[in-house]
Amino acid sequence: MSKIIGNTETIENAGSPAFDPSKSVEQIRAVAEQGIERSKEAFSKLSSDVETTQRAFDSTFEMAKTTSNEMLLKTIAALQANAEAGFTHLEALVAVKSPSEFFELQTAFLRKQIEKSAEQAKALQALMLRATEDVSKPIKDAFEKTLKVHKAA
């Protein structure tokens, strides 16, 4: 073991200011209150954003339901029209008296069905495009609103 040789004086309160516990408690309290206030603000903002998102999803689901019902009705109408055309064609085929008349009826029916199918496909495609826009609009609007708010902040 080694011994320190020299002057051994006790240094008391050398270079340190007087510690005041009441001031430190006040400072800690102020920092804590500030943290709580910031937390409340963040929670309030988050809550508002959640409510906006919930409304957007509700609107989207309602629009999806309405649109899917419309699509279903259009599809059923197209299937019904095609079935009725098929039965009408079968009735006409039963009354055929010659092979040439059969081929003539069959050709006319097929041409008419192809045209009708193309029209139905175009109508369903237009409805699907509109449905896609309508369904995505509430979410898109909410997203854009949130982006504007966050950019402003």
Secondary structure, DSSP 8 states (H G I E B T S, - for coil): -----S------S-S-----HHHHHHHHHHHHHHHHHHHHHHHHHHHHHHHHHHHHHHHHHHHHHHHHHHHHHHHHHHHHHHHHHHHHHHHHHHT--SHHHHHHHHHHHHHHHHHHHHHHHHHHHHHHHHHHHHHHHHHHHHHHHHHHHHHH-
